[in-house]
C-alpha cells in the first residue's frame, strides 16, 4: 500500500513539474502584438512584424516600429511570401519594388490568397529590391473625398550577392 502511495506521489510530482515547465516555456515566447508576414527564398525564412500598424477606426493612432525584414535572394530562386489569415481576411495589396525604380502592384480580394510566389527578376524592371504588404482602409478628407489609405504595412528588403 505504501508503495502505491509513493508511486502515485512521484507521478503527481513529475506531472506537475512537466506542466510547470510547459507553462514557463510557453510564456517565455510572447505572442506578437500584431500579425507577421513571412518571406522564404533559397533556404532562408524571414518573419516580419509591421513597419506601421494603425487603428482602423482612428487612422492617426498608430504603432510605428519601422520593422523591415531582410531576405537574401538570387536570380534562380523566387520569393515565397505568406500572409496570415488575419491579413488575408481583408483586401490586401502587394507592392514589388525593382532596381529600375519601377514597381508592380497586385490587389487581392478577401479570403483569396495566403501565399504568393514572386520571381526575383522581372524582364522589364530588373532585380527585385523589396516587397511591401499593405492593408487599405477607405478614409475621407476635409473635402469629403473618399480614397484608400494603408492602415498597416509590412516591409521586406531583398539583398543580392
MITIBA-945883 format. One record per atom (N, C-alpha, C): atom name; x, y, z. Coordinates in nm, 4 decimals. Layout:
+-------+----------+----------+----------+
| atome |       xx |       yy |       zz |
+-------+----------+----------+----------+
|    CA |        X |        Y |        Z |
...
+-------+----------+----------+----------+
***
This chain:
+-------+----------+----------+----------+
| atome |       xx |       yy |       zz |
+-------+----------+----------+----------+
|     N |   0.0818 |  -0.1193 |   0.0000 |
|    CA |   0.0000 |   0.0000 |   0.0000 |
|     C |   0.0865 |   0.1260 |   0.0000 |
|     N |   0.1950 |   0.1215 |   0.0816 |
|    CA |   0.2836 |   0.2367 |   0.0875 |
|     C |   0.3516 |   0.2602 |  -0.0480 |
|     N |   0.3844 |   0.1510 |  -0.1156 |
|    CA |   0.4489 |   0.1648 |  -0.2470 |
|     C |   0.3555 |   0.2327 |  -0.3475 |
|     N |   0.2300 |   0.1985 |  -0.3448 |
|    CA |   0.1322 |   0.2590 |  -0.4357 |
|     C |   0.1223 |   0.4088 |  -0.4089 |
|     N |   0.1189 |   0.4458 |  -0.2829 |
|    CA |   0.1104 |   0.5880 |  -0.2474 |
|     C |   0.2371 |   0.6614 |  -0.2921 |
|     N |   0.3525 |   0.5997 |  -0.2708 |
|    CA |   0.4795 |   0.6608 |  -0.3125 |
|     C |   0.4837 |   0.6761 |  -0.4644 |
|     N |   0.4410 |   0.5755 |  -0.5375 |
|    CA |   0.4392 |   0.5816 |  -0.6836 |
|     C |   0.3429 |   0.6897 |  -0.7310 |
|     N |   0.2230 |   0.6950 |  -0.6744 |
|    CA |   0.1262 |   0.7983 |  -0.7127 |
|     C |   0.1783 |   0.9377 |  -0.6806 |
|     N |   0.2442 |   0.9519 |  -0.5682 |
|    CA |   0.3030 |   1.0801 |  -0.5309 |
|     C |   0.4132 |   1.1198 |  -0.6287 |
|     N |   0.4959 |   1.0254 |  -0.6686 |
|    CA |   0.6026 |   1.0524 |  -0.7655 |
|     C |   0.5438 |   1.0934 |  -0.9008 |
|     N |   0.4396 |   1.0235 |  -0.9453 |
|    CA |   0.3734 |   1.0584 |  -1.0723 |
|     C |   0.3147 |   1.1993 |  -1.0642 |
|     N |   0.2531 |   1.2333 |  -0.9519 |
|    CA |   0.1950 |   1.3668 |  -0.9351 |
|     C |   0.3027 |   1.4749 |  -0.9393 |
|     N |   0.4168 |   1.4509 |  -0.8745 |
|    CA |   0.5273 |   1.5480 |  -0.8742 |
|     C |   0.5829 |   1.5649 |  -1.0152 |
|     N |   0.6029 |   1.4559 |  -1.0856 |
|    CA |   0.6567 |   1.4624 |  -1.2227 |
|     C |   0.5580 |   1.5340 |  -1.3153 |
|     N |   0.4287 |   1.5012 |  -1.3038 |
|    CA |   0.3267 |   1.5648 |  -1.3882 |
|     C |   0.3190 |   1.7144 |  -1.3604 |
|     N |   0.3227 |   1.7550 |  -1.2310 |
|    CA |   0.3164 |   1.8983 |  -1.2020 |
|     C |   0.4429 |   1.9690 |  -1.2478 |
|     N |   0.5570 |   1.9046 |  -1.2355 |
|    CA |   0.6809 |   1.9658 |  -1.2832 |
|     C |   0.6763 |   1.9849 |  -1.4350 |
|     N |   0.6283 |   1.8822 |  -1.5047 |
|    CA |   0.6160 |   1.8918 |  -1.6509 |
|     C |   0.5198 |   2.0015 |  -1.6922 |
|     N |   0.4073 |   2.0125 |  -1.6233 |
|    CA |   0.3098 |   2.1181 |  -1.6533 |
|     C |   0.3698 |   2.2556 |  -1.6264 |
|     N |   0.4398 |   2.2680 |  -1.5140 |
|    CA |   0.5050 |   2.3955 |  -1.4818 |
|     C |   0.6085 |   2.4333 |  -1.5867 |
|     N |   0.6892 |   2.3362 |  -1.6312 |
|    CA |   0.7910 |   2.3628 |  -1.7332 |
|     C |   0.7257 |   2.4034 |  -1.8653 |
|     N |   0.6160 |   2.3380 |  -1.9012 |
|    CA |   0.5456 |   2.3732 |  -2.0249 |
|     C |   0.4892 |   2.5145 |  -2.0181 |
|     N |   0.4283 |   2.5495 |  -1.9078 |
|    CA |   0.3736 |   2.6849 |  -1.8920 |
|     C |   0.4857 |   2.7875 |  -1.8969 |
|     N |   0.5969 |   2.7602 |  -1.8307 |
|    CA |   0.7117 |   2.8516 |  -1.8336 |
|     C |   0.7624 |   2.8693 |  -1.9761 |
|     N |   0.7742 |   2.7596 |  -2.0512 |
|    CA |   0.8242 |   2.7642 |  -2.1901 |
|     C |   0.7305 |   2.8447 |  -2.2793 |
|     N |   0.6001 |   2.8247 |  -2.2644 |
|    CA |   0.5033 |   2.8948 |  -2.3478 |
|     C |   0.4976 |   3.0442 |  -2.3169 |
|     N |   0.5201 |   3.0817 |  -2.1936 |
|    CA |   0.5144 |   3.2244 |  -2.1586 |
|     C |   0.6450 |   3.2961 |  -2.1868 |
|     N |   0.7522 |   3.2237 |  -2.2107 |
|    CA |   0.8808 |   3.2867 |  -2.2441 |
|     C |   0.8770 |   3.3520 |  -2.3808 |
|     N |   0.8085 |   3.2934 |  -2.4761 |
|    CA |   0.7989 |   3.3467 |  -2.6109 |
|     C |   0.6653 |   3.4183 |  -2.6234 |
|     N |   0.6661 |   3.5511 |  -2.6144 |
|    CA |   0.5383 |   3.6227 |  -2.6188 |
|     C |   0.4749 |   3.6173 |  -2.7581 |
|     N |   0.3440 |   3.6159 |  -2.7596 |
|    CA |   0.2699 |   3.6201 |  -2.8849 |
|     C |   0.2854 |   3.7604 |  -2.9431 |
|     N |   0.3161 |   3.7721 |  -3.0737 |
|    CA |   0.3311 |   3.9059 |  -3.1314 |
|     C |   0.2028 |   3.9875 |  -3.1155 |
|     N |   0.2202 |   4.1160 |  -3.0922 |
|    CA |   0.1057 |   4.2052 |  -3.0734 |
|     C |   0.0272 |   4.2229 |  -3.2038 |
|     N |   0.1000 |   4.2238 |  -3.3163 |
|    CA |   0.0384 |   4.2430 |  -3.4479 |
|     C |   0.0726 |   4.1230 |  -3.5371 |
|     N |  -0.0048 |   4.1013 |  -3.6433 |
|    CA |   0.0252 |   3.9902 |  -3.7341 |
|     C |   0.1640 |   4.0050 |  -3.7966 |
|     N |   0.2237 |   3.8912 |  -3.8337 |
|    CA |   0.3524 |   3.8892 |  -3.9010 |
|     C |   0.3369 |   3.8217 |  -4.0363 |
|     N |   0.4136 |   3.8687 |  -4.1340 |
|    CA |   0.4205 |   3.8013 |  -4.2637 |
|     C |   0.5506 |   3.7228 |  -4.2670 |
|     N |   0.5628 |   3.6319 |  -4.3621 |
|    CA |   0.6890 |   3.5601 |  -4.3774 |
|     C |   0.7281 |   3.5565 |  -4.5245 |
|     N |   0.8591 |   3.5592 |  -4.5466 |
|    CA |   0.9145 |   3.5506 |  -4.6820 |
|     C |   1.0239 |   3.4446 |  -4.6788 |
|     N |   1.0254 |   3.3593 |  -4.7822 |
|    CA |   1.1192 |   3.2482 |  -4.7894 |
|     C |   1.1838 |   3.2466 |  -4.9259 |
|     N |   1.3144 |   3.2284 |  -4.9301 |
|    CA |   1.3847 |   3.2103 |  -5.0567 |
|     C |   1.5178 |   3.1416 |  -5.0309 |
|     N |   1.5493 |   3.0468 |  -5.1131 |
|    CA |   1.6793 |   2.9801 |  -5.1123 |
|     C |   1.7188 |   2.9316 |  -4.9722 |
|     N |   1.6237 |   2.8692 |  -4.9011 |
|    CA |   1.6520 |   2.8119 |  -4.7711 |
|     C |   1.6501 |   2.9092 |  -4.6546 |
|     N |   1.6179 |   3.0351 |  -4.6790 |
|    CA |   1.6145 |   3.1339 |  -4.5716 |
|     C |   1.4709 |   3.1801 |  -4.5489 |
|     N |   1.4294 |   3.1841 |  -4.4209 |
|    CA |   1.2963 |   3.2290 |  -4.3836 |
|     C |   1.3082 |   3.3541 |  -4.2982 |
|     N |   1.2265 |   3.4549 |  -4.3295 |
|    CA |   1.2223 |   3.5781 |  -4.2511 |
|     C |   1.0782 |   3.6023 |  -4.2099 |
|     N |   1.0560 |   3.6197 |  -4.0789 |
|    CA |   0.9236 |   3.6566 |  -4.0261 |
|     C |   0.9324 |   3.8026 |  -3.9864 |
|     N |   0.8328 |   3.8807 |  -4.0301 |
|    CA |   0.8401 |   4.0255 |  -4.0117 |
|     C |   0.7114 |   4.0797 |  -3.9506 |
|     N |   0.7283 |   4.1583 |  -3.8464 |
|    CA |   0.6170 |   4.2331 |  -3.7898 |
|     C |   0.5944 |   4.3583 |  -3.8728 |
|     N |   0.4939 |   4.4349 |  -3.8423 |
|    CA |   0.4610 |   4.5509 |  -3.9262 |
|     C |   0.5614 |   4.6650 |  -3.9166 |
|     N |   0.5747 |   4.7358 |  -4.0272 |
|    CA |   0.6501 |   4.8617 |  -4.0303 |
|     C |   0.5653 |   4.9692 |  -3.9631 |
|     N |   0.4353 |   4.9631 |  -3.9943 |
|    CA |   0.3376 |   5.0565 |  -3.9353 |
|     C |   0.2065 |   4.9804 |  -3.9181 |
|     N |   0.1379 |   5.0053 |  -3.8059 |
|    CA |   0.0100 |   4.9393 |  -3.7802 |
|     C |  -0.0805 |   5.0389 |  -3.7083 |
|     N |  -0.1865 |   5.0827 |  -3.7780 |
|    CA |  -0.2759 |   5.1853 |  -3.7245 |
|     C |  -0.4129 |   5.1266 |  -3.6919 |
|     N |  -0.4831 |   5.1936 |  -3.6031 |
|    CA |  -0.6191 |   5.1573 |  -3.5682 |
|     C |  -0.7086 |   5.1862 |  -3.6888 |
|     N |  -0.7891 |   5.0909 |  -3.7289 |
|    CA |  -0.8749 |   5.1075 |  -3.8468 |
|     C |  -0.9768 |   5.2195 |  -3.8269 |
|     N |  -1.0259 |   5.2369 |  -3.7055 |
|    CA |  -1.1295 |   5.3355 |  -3.6801 |
|     C |  -1.0735 |   5.4728 |  -3.6442 |
|     N |  -0.9482 |   5.4751 |  -3.6019 |
|    CA |  -0.8815 |   5.6020 |  -3.5714 |
|     C |  -0.7449 |   5.5988 |  -3.6394 |
|     N |  -0.7439 |   5.6278 |  -3.7688 |
|    CA |  -0.6295 |   5.6055 |  -3.8567 |
|     C |  -0.5036 |   5.6812 |  -3.8143 |
|     N |  -0.5174 |   5.7826 |  -3.7296 |
|    CA |  -0.3995 |   5.8576 |  -3.6840 |
|     C |  -0.3370 |   5.7979 |  -3.5583 |
|     N |  -0.4016 |   5.6977 |  -3.4994 |
|    CA |  -0.3457 |   5.6298 |  -3.3812 |
|     C |  -0.2698 |   5.5062 |  -3.4283 |
|     N |  -0.1368 |   5.5162 |  -3.4287 |
|    CA |  -0.0546 |   5.4115 |  -3.4901 |
|     C |   0.0601 |   5.3667 |  -3.4007 |
|     N |   0.0975 |   5.2401 |  -3.4183 |
|    CA |   0.2253 |   5.1880 |  -3.3697 |
|     C |   0.3166 |   5.1913 |  -3.4914 |
|     N |   0.4351 |   5.2483 |  -3.4772 |
|    CA |   0.5270 |   5.2569 |  -3.5909 |
|     C |   0.6631 |   5.2012 |  -3.5495 |
|     N |   0.6757 |   5.0674 |  -3.5444 |
|    CA |   0.8036 |   5.0084 |  -3.5055 |
|     C |   0.9106 |   5.0156 |  -3.6153 |
|     N |   0.8693 |   5.0473 |  -3.7387 |
|    CA |   0.9605 |   5.0586 |  -3.8540 |
|     C |   1.0392 |   4.9282 |  -3.8787 |
|     N |   0.9748 |   4.8155 |  -3.8563 |
|    CA |   1.0377 |   4.6856 |  -3.8767 |
|     C |   1.0513 |   4.6575 |  -4.0260 |
|     N |   1.1721 |   4.6193 |  -4.0675 |
|    CA |   1.1964 |   4.5809 |  -4.2068 |
|     C |   1.2722 |   4.4490 |  -4.2045 |
|     N |   1.2157 |   4.3485 |  -4.2696 |
|    CA |   1.2854 |   4.2210 |  -4.2811 |
|     C |   1.3882 |   4.2290 |  -4.3925 |
|     N |   1.4906 |   4.1479 |  -4.3834 |
|    CA |   1.5949 |   4.1429 |  -4.4859 |
|     C |   1.6061 |   3.9984 |  -4.5327 |
|     N |   1.5966 |   3.9788 |  -4.6651 |
|    CA |   1.5993 |   3.8447 |  -4.7223 |
|     C |   1.7031 |   3.8394 |  -4.8338 |
|     N |   1.7990 |   3.7477 |  -4.8227 |
|    CA |   1.8981 |   3.7275 |  -4.9289 |
|     C |   1.8310 |   3.6532 |  -5.0439 |
|     N |   1.8501 |   3.7022 |  -5.1651 |
|    CA |   1.7885 |   3.6407 |  -5.2834 |
|     C |   1.8926 |   3.6202 |  -5.3921 |
|     N |   1.8555 |   3.5428 |  -5.4921 |
|    CA |   1.9384 |   3.5227 |  -5.6108 |
|     C |   1.8454 |   3.5117 |  -5.7306 |
|     N |   1.8990 |   3.5134 |  -5.8518 |
|    CA |   1.8107 |   3.5103 |  -5.9693 |
|     C |   1.7399 |   3.3768 |  -5.9928 |
|     N |   1.7876 |   3.2696 |  -5.9333 |
|    CA |   1.7311 |   3.1364 |  -5.9589 |
|     C |   1.6131 |   3.1004 |  -5.8703 |
|     N |   1.6079 |   3.1509 |  -5.7482 |
|    CA |   1.5045 |   3.1100 |  -5.6531 |
|     C |   1.4046 |   3.2225 |  -5.6282 |
|     N |   1.2759 |   3.1980 |  -5.6503 |
|    CA |   1.1755 |   3.3016 |  -5.6238 |
|     C |   1.1544 |   3.3205 |  -5.4736 |
|     N |   1.0834 |   3.4246 |  -5.4396 |
|    CA |   1.0449 |   3.4506 |  -5.3014 |
|     C |   0.9049 |   3.3947 |  -5.2809 |
|     N |   0.8880 |   3.3192 |  -5.1733 |
|    CA |   0.7561 |   3.2696 |  -5.1350 |
|     C |   0.7077 |   3.3596 |  -5.0215 |
|     N |   0.6069 |   3.4402 |  -5.0482 |
|    CA |   0.5521 |   3.5310 |  -4.9484 |
|     C |   0.4260 |   3.4698 |  -4.8897 |
|     N |   0.4159 |   3.4700 |  -4.7568 |
|    CA |   0.2965 |   3.4189 |  -4.6891 |
|     C |   0.2416 |   3.5260 |  -4.5963 |
|     N |   0.1094 |   3.5398 |  -4.5990 |
|    CA |   0.0429 |   3.6319 |  -4.5065 |
|     C |  -0.0491 |   3.5494 |  -4.4172 |
|     N |  -0.0647 |   3.5899 |  -4.2914 |
|    CA |  -0.1532 |   3.5141 |  -4.2020 |
|     C |  -0.2995 |   3.5378 |  -4.2371 |
|     N |  -0.3851 |   3.4528 |  -4.1871 |
|    CA |  -0.5293 |   3.4653 |  -4.2124 |
|     C |  -0.5822 |   3.6009 |  -4.1676 |
|     N |  -0.5241 |   3.6572 |  -4.0609 |
|    CA |  -0.5684 |   3.7890 |  -4.0129 |
|     C |  -0.5500 |   3.8965 |  -4.1193 |
|     N |  -0.4504 |   3.8819 |  -4.2043 |
|    CA |  -0.4283 |   3.9761 |  -4.3148 |
|     C |  -0.5140 |   3.9362 |  -4.4349 |
|     N |  -0.5153 |   3.8078 |  -4.4672 |
|    CA |  -0.5856 |   3.7601 |  -4.5873 |
|     C |  -0.7367 |   3.7727 |  -4.5776 |
|     N |  -0.7913 |   3.7863 |  -4.4570 |
|    CA |  -0.9367 |   3.8038 |  -4.4422 |
|     C |  -0.9848 |   3.9365 |  -4.4992 |
|     N |  -0.8946 |   4.0299 |  -4.5152 |
|    CA |  -0.9288 |   4.1632 |  -4.5664 |
|     C |  -0.8709 |   4.1786 |  -4.7066 |
|     N |  -0.9138 |   4.2807 |  -4.7804 |
|    CA |  -0.8434 |   4.3086 |  -4.9055 |
|     C |  -0.7006 |   4.3499 |  -4.8702 |
|     N |  -0.6029 |   4.2985 |  -4.9442 |
|    CA |  -0.4651 |   4.3366 |  -4.9184 |
|     C |  -0.3911 |   4.3632 |  -5.0477 |
|     N |  -0.2841 |   4.4393 |  -5.0363 |
|    CA |  -0.2083 |   4.4841 |  -5.1526 |
|     C |  -0.0642 |   4.4376 |  -5.1394 |
|     N |  -0.0081 |   4.3879 |  -5.2498 |
|    CA |   0.1326 |   4.3502 |  -5.2573 |
|     C |   0.2020 |   4.4486 |  -5.3507 |
|     N |   0.3058 |   4.5129 |  -5.3006 |
|    CA |   0.3852 |   4.6049 |  -5.3824 |
|     C |   0.5246 |   4.5453 |  -5.3967 |
|     N |   0.5691 |   4.5327 |  -5.5215 |
|    CA |   0.7036 |   4.4827 |  -5.5503 |
|     C |   0.7857 |   4.5973 |  -5.6077 |
|     N |   0.9001 |   4.6259 |  -5.5479 |
|    CA |   0.9883 |   4.7337 |  -5.5940 |
|     C |   1.1072 |   4.6724 |  -5.6678 |
|     N |   1.1503 |   4.7411 |  -5.7752 |
|    CA |   1.2587 |   4.6900 |  -5.8586 |
|     C |   1.3699 |   4.7922 |  -5.8719 |
|     N |   1.4897 |   4.7419 |  -5.9149 |
|    CA |   1.6074 |   4.8273 |  -5.9251 |
|     C |   1.5913 |   4.9386 |  -6.0280 |
|     N |   1.5009 |   4.9245 |  -6.1228 |
|    CA |   1.4786 |   5.0283 |  -6.2235 |
|     C |   1.4065 |   5.1485 |  -6.1634 |
|     N |   1.3621 |   5.1349 |  -6.0389 |
|    CA |   1.2832 |   5.2404 |  -5.9760 |
|     C |   1.1346 |   5.2168 |  -5.9942 |
|     N |   1.1001 |   5.1218 |  -6.0772 |
|    CA |   0.9596 |   5.0907 |  -6.1006 |
|     C |   0.9055 |   4.9972 |  -5.9949 |
|     N |   0.7759 |   4.9804 |  -5.9973 |
|    CA |   0.7117 |   4.8888 |  -5.9037 |
|     C |   0.5942 |   4.8212 |  -5.9719 |
|     N |   0.5473 |   4.7158 |  -5.9092 |
|    CA |   0.4289 |   4.6445 |  -5.9558 |
|     C |   0.3375 |   4.6272 |  -5.8360 |
|     N |   0.2078 |   4.6422 |  -5.8601 |
|    CA |   0.1099 |   4.6347 |  -5.7517 |
|     C |   0.0063 |   4.5280 |  -5.7853 |
|     N |  -0.0179 |   4.4404 |  -5.6892 |
|    CA |  -0.1221 |   4.3385 |  -5.7015 |
|     C |  -0.2197 |   4.3566 |  -5.5868 |
|     N |  -0.3481 |   4.3503 |  -5.6184 |
|    CA |  -0.4519 |   4.3620 |  -5.5158 |
|     C |  -0.5221 |   4.2274 |  -5.5032 |
|     N |  -0.5455 |   4.1858 |  -5.3793 |
|    CA |  -0.6101 |   4.0572 |  -5.3537 |
|     C |  -0.7383 |   4.0782 |  -5.2748 |
|     N |  -0.8425 |   4.0134 |  -5.3193 |
|    CA |  -0.9719 |   4.0205 |  -5.2515 |
|     C |  -0.9658 |   3.9402 |  -5.1218 |
|     N |  -1.0567 |   3.9672 |  -5.0298 |
|    CA |  -1.0570 |   3.8942 |  -4.9026 |
|     C |  -1.0703 |   3.7429 |  -4.9222 |
|     N |  -0.9975 |   3.6702 |  -4.8410 |
|    CA |  -1.0027 |   3.5232 |  -4.8366 |
|     C |  -0.9708 |   3.4556 |  -4.9684 |
|     N |  -0.8817 |   3.5161 |  -5.0491 |
|    CA |  -0.8453 |   3.4533 |  -5.1766 |
|     C |  -0.7004 |   3.4053 |  -5.1808 |
|     N |  -0.6090 |   3.4696 |  -5.1078 |
|    CA |  -0.4669 |   3.4325 |  -5.1137 |
|     C |  -0.4023 |   3.4379 |  -4.9767 |
|     N |  -0.3316 |   3.3314 |  -4.9432 |
|    CA |  -0.2484 |   3.3283 |  -4.8231 |
|     C |  -0.1001 |   3.3297 |  -4.8593 |
|     N |  -0.0690 |   3.3000 |  -4.9867 |
|    CA |   0.0705 |   3.2936 |  -5.0298 |
|     C |   0.0826 |   3.3369 |  -5.1755 |
|     N |   0.1990 |   3.3947 |  -5.2077 |
|    CA |   0.2274 |   3.4412 |  -5.3432 |
|     C |   0.3726 |   3.4069 |  -5.3756 |
|     N |   0.3969 |   3.3587 |  -5.4973 |
|    CA |   0.5327 |   3.3343 |  -5.5445 |
|     C |   0.5766 |   3.4545 |  -5.6271 |
|     N |   0.6928 |   3.5098 |  -5.5922 |
|    CA |   0.7416 |   3.6317 |  -5.6560 |
|     C |   0.8770 |   3.6046 |  -5.7198 |
|     N |   0.8859 |   3.6128 |  -5.8533 |
|    CA |   1.0178 |   3.5980 |  -5.9172 |
|     C |   1.1105 |   3.7117 |  -5.8715 |
|     N |   1.2382 |   3.6806 |  -5.8563 |
|    CA |   1.3323 |   3.7827 |  -5.8086 |
|     C |   1.3835 |   3.8726 |  -5.9207 |
|     N |   1.3583 |   3.8340 |  -6.0453 |
|    CA |   1.3983 |   3.9171 |  -6.1594 |
|     C |   1.2788 |   3.9327 |  -6.2522 |
|     N |   1.2491 |   4.0572 |  -6.2884 |
|    CA |   1.1425 |   4.0879 |  -6.3842 |
|     C |   1.2112 |   4.1287 |  -6.5147 |
|     N |   1.1693 |   4.0734 |  -6.6293 |
|    CA |   1.2369 |   4.1036 |  -6.7554 |
|     C |   1.2391 |   4.2533 |  -6.7906 |
|     N |   1.1374 |   4.3282 |  -6.7512 |
|    CA |   1.1313 |   4.4711 |  -6.7830 |
|     C |   1.1836 |   4.5614 |  -6.6722 |
|     N |   1.1688 |   4.5191 |  -6.5491 |
|    CA |   1.2001 |   4.6073 |  -6.4352 |
|     C |   1.3334 |   4.5768 |  -6.3681 |
|     N |   1.3904 |   4.4597 |  -6.3958 |
|    CA |   1.5175 |   4.4230 |  -6.3351 |
|     C |   1.5010 |   4.3438 |  -6.2071 |
|     N |   1.5992 |   4.3576 |  -6.1186 |
|    CA |   1.6016 |   4.2791 |  -5.9949 |
|     C |   1.5060 |   4.3357 |  -5.8902 |
|     N |   1.4480 |   4.2446 |  -5.8132 |
|    CA |   1.3577 |   4.2795 |  -5.7040 |
|     C |   1.4396 |   4.3401 |  -5.5898 |
|     N |   1.3992 |   4.4579 |  -5.5424 |
|    CA |   1.4711 |   4.5227 |  -5.4321 |
|     C |   1.3912 |   4.5217 |  -5.3022 |
|     N |   1.2620 |   4.4975 |  -5.3102 |
|    CA |   1.1826 |   4.4947 |  -5.1883 |
|     C |   1.0385 |   4.4576 |  -5.2127 |
|     N |   0.9722 |   4.4220 |  -5.1044 |
|    CA |   0.8320 |   4.3809 |  -5.1068 |
|     C |   0.7613 |   4.4532 |  -4.9924 |
|     N |   0.6400 |   4.4985 |  -5.0183 |
|    CA |   0.5570 |   4.5563 |  -4.9126 |
|     C |   0.4172 |   4.4964 |  -4.9216 |
|     N |   0.3586 |   4.4708 |  -4.8067 |
|    CA |   0.2202 |   4.4248 |  -4.7972 |
|     C |   0.1448 |   4.5334 |  -4.7224 |
|     N |   0.0307 |   4.5741 |  -4.7771 |
|    CA |  -0.0490 |   4.6795 |  -4.7139 |
|     C |  -0.1940 |   4.6350 |  -4.6966 |
|     N |  -0.2545 |   4.6851 |  -4.5893 |
|    CA |  -0.3985 |   4.6683 |  -4.5665 |
|     C |  -0.4631 |   4.8057 |  -4.5825 |
|     N |  -0.5409 |   4.8249 |  -4.6885 |
|    CA |  -0.6022 |   4.9566 |  -4.7097 |
|     C |  -0.7329 |   4.9743 |  -4.6326 |
|     N |  -0.7608 |   5.0994 |  -4.6002 |
|    CA |  -0.8860 |   5.1399 |  -4.5379 |
|     C |  -0.9374 |   5.2603 |  -4.6148 |
|     N |  -1.0675 |   5.2679 |  -4.6363 |
|    CA |  -1.1232 |   5.3866 |  -4.7013 |
|     C |  -1.1312 |   5.5000 |  -4.5998 |
|     N |  -1.0729 |   5.6150 |  -4.6366 |
|    CA |  -1.0758 |   5.7327 |  -4.5497 |
|     C |  -1.1360 |   5.8495 |  -4.6273 |
|     N |  -1.1753 |   5.9520 |  -4.5538 |
|    CA |  -1.2355 |   6.0710 |  -4.6131 |
|     C |  -1.1555 |   6.1928 |  -4.5705 |
|     N |  -1.1245 |   6.2818 |  -4.6661 |
|    CA |  -1.0514 |   6.4037 |  -4.6317 |
|     C |  -1.1488 |   6.5178 |  -4.6017 |
|     N |  -1.0941 |   6.6377 |  -4.5801 |
|    CA |  -1.1756 |   6.7538 |  -4.5425 |
|     C |  -1.2765 |   6.7929 |  -4.6516 |
|     N |  -1.2458 |   6.7629 |  -4.7768 |
|    CA |  -1.3358 |   6.7946 |  -4.8887 |
|     C |  -1.4357 |   6.6816 |  -4.9151 |
|     N |  -1.4413 |   6.5845 |  -4.8232 |
|    CA |  -1.5330 |   6.4705 |  -4.8335 |
|     C |  -1.4976 |   6.3739 |  -4.9464 |
|     N |  -1.3717 |   6.3766 |  -4.9926 |
|    CA |  -1.3245 |   6.2813 |  -5.0929 |
|     C |  -1.2870 |   6.1515 |  -5.0221 |
|     N |  -1.3299 |   6.0403 |  -5.0780 |
|    CA |  -1.3016 |   5.9098 |  -5.0202 |
|     C |  -1.1928 |   5.8409 |  -5.1020 |
|     N |  -1.0914 |   5.7843 |  -5.0332 |
|    CA |  -0.9822 |   5.7164 |  -5.1016 |
|     C |  -0.9199 |   5.6111 |  -5.0085 |
|     N |  -0.8532 |   5.5090 |  -5.0672 |
|    CA |  -0.7900 |   5.4067 |  -4.9828 |
|     C |  -0.6611 |   5.4602 |  -4.9207 |
|     N |  -0.6378 |   5.4213 |  -4.7957 |
|    CA |  -0.5172 |   5.4612 |  -4.7233 |
|     C |  -0.4688 |   5.3396 |  -4.6451 |
|     N |  -0.3400 |   5.3044 |  -4.6545 |
|    CA |  -0.2937 |   5.1852 |  -4.5817 |
|     C |  -0.2888 |   5.2080 |  -4.4308 |
|     N |  -0.3637 |   5.1280 |  -4.3580 |
|    CA |  -0.3582 |   5.1391 |  -4.2118 |
|     C |  -0.2541 |   5.0439 |  -4.1522 |
|     N |  -0.2046 |   4.9502 |  -4.2329 |
|    CA |  -0.0992 |   4.8599 |  -4.1866 |
|     C |  -0.0072 |   4.8288 |  -4.3042 |
|     N |   0.1222 |   4.8151 |  -4.2729 |
|    CA |   0.2193 |   4.7850 |  -4.3783 |
|     C |   0.3329 |   4.7013 |  -4.3215 |
|     N |   0.3742 |   4.6008 |  -4.3994 |
|    CA |   0.4884 |   4.5160 |  -4.3673 |
|     C |   0.5887 |   4.5320 |  -4.4804 |
|     N |   0.7170 |   4.5236 |  -4.4494 |
|    CA |   0.8202 |   4.5503 |  -4.5490 |
|     C |   0.9333 |   4.4475 |  -4.5414 |
|     N |   0.9770 |   4.4018 |  -4.6595 |
|    CA |   1.0912 |   4.3103 |  -4.6694 |
|     C |   1.1845 |   4.3653 |  -4.7763 |
|     N |   1.3098 |   4.3908 |  -4.7384 |
|    CA |   1.4116 |   4.4333 |  -4.8348 |
|     C |   1.4855 |   4.3085 |  -4.8843 |
|     N |   1.5185 |   4.3062 |  -5.0121 |
|    CA |   1.5942 |   4.1943 |  -5.0663 |
|     C |   1.7402 |   4.2361 |  -5.0827 |
|     N |   1.8291 |   4.1422 |  -5.0548 |
|    CA |   1.9732 |   4.1662 |  -5.0638 |
|     C |   2.0289 |   4.0689 |  -5.1655 |
|     N |   2.1070 |   4.1220 |  -5.2590 |
|    CA |   2.1653 |   4.0414 |  -5.3669 |
|     C |   2.3112 |   4.0109 |  -5.3356 |
|     N |   2.3606 |   3.8925 |  -5.3812 |
|    CA |   2.5026 |   3.8577 |  -5.3543 |
|     C |   2.5972 |   3.9518 |  -5.4261 |
+-------+----------+----------+----------+
***
